[in-house]
Amino acid sequence: MFFHRRPILFISLATFLLGLLSSCANTPTGKTLEQSLSADPKLKDNLTTVGKSSQDNPQKQISLKLPEDFPTEIPIYPEAQLQQVKPLQAAEAQGKLTVWSSSDPINVIENFYQQKFDANNWQIISQPEEAVGSLVVQKDQLKVTLSIPASTASNNSRETPSSQQSIAEVNKNNTNFEIEYIRNASALVLPKDTRRAVGANGTQEISEPSEEETSTIASEATDVATQKPEKPSSPTEESGEFDQLNPQLRQYIEDLAALGVFALNSSTAKNNQGDVDQRFEPYKIISRSEYAHWLVETNNRIYANRPGLQIRLASEQAQPAFQDLPSSHPNFPSIQGLAEAGLIPSPLSGNATAVLFRPDAPLTRETLVLWKVPLDSRQALPSASVEAVKQTWGFQDTAKIDPKALAAVLADFQNGEFANIRRILGYTTIFQPQKPVTRAQAAAALWYFGSQGEGISAQEAQQLKSD
């Protein structure tokens, strides 16, 4: 019976209290009761302080400023935020280590810096392998190292705790990378196998270090010698670079030399093999302008009896297609001819952004294929995607290939055993599209023109010439 009356008791009690409060509204007793039931104002202040503090912390991270001595020559990735600034470990070194974070993937960041450094004629010293390692460049007396920690590379593909906990706590799922810069780095002499100075004529100009210089920089050189040497010996050794080449590569070079491709830029050119050994320098990085010149000359000599397949050289009076390639440049006729034929990207072919040719920049693997394949197929390239290229070639780093070069890479696969990539690299599961090309590799690509078995090699062209 009692439980059935509980609602009535509660309603009566509530009515009584409400009446009591109403009657005491303007009395001292009512005010005392109101204050006892109101919220503690201190709690409100504390809540405001905590909320304000939590909002201020991110602002402090965003407002972190660059060091005052940060070189203006170093490009800054637009979607990256500065996280830390650290002094260099070597006390005598002039520079800093800056730590950055971005939500973009590794390959996008790498491509940005590769293009910026190439466009501004930085000297490439070493490059990362498999999205891990360091891109080391130098210009004048400024040395820059772009490093992507292994833990960051892992986090981009799967969840793996970062070894740099302080950075990971700020941006756990972002790409973290470091930019180290050292001023007055002119005293640094790099190991022979990693130095790649590109001269104005598209060839390397490298002086050998003395024993004293080598000993003083041995510890610094270790940091930048991350790339395995592509050659087993120095050009000055008696056996010579040429004799130590892969026999097939050596044959490609000899056939092109016999065709007269490499003698065109030298007033002292001769036809014997000894001169090829001394002049060719197969392990040097080839520049974009030199390769373009070789491409035109080889094509025109291989198709000497077929004028309809030749590339017309441009006149020096032609309006330059590129802002950085005047008609006075020694390779202007070849490069301008390629642009006027629509074989390389330029404003003439509707590419309004390709206003610079960068003649002295190193030729990359993807650019070599992009320029060469249209002269193999002699037809429009097929549409391509990253997935299509990955399924055909099986490259682990397909995503790093410039979208403009994907169609050429896919079409090259359709050339079977005559594919340029197979002739240059043999069997490989990584393409390394931004890696500079050596003169020997460029010669291998130019040795054969044609598609799907219907073509001609430099050796066959030489035989036809002799007949």
Beta strands, then each sheet from edge to edge (+ up, - down):
strand 1: 80-87
strand 2: 94-102
strand 3: 123-126
strand 4: 133-139
strand 5: 142-148
strand 6: 175-183
strand 7: 448-451
strand 8: 454-457
sheet 1: 1+ 2- 6+ 5- 4+ 3-
sheet 2: 7+ 8-
end
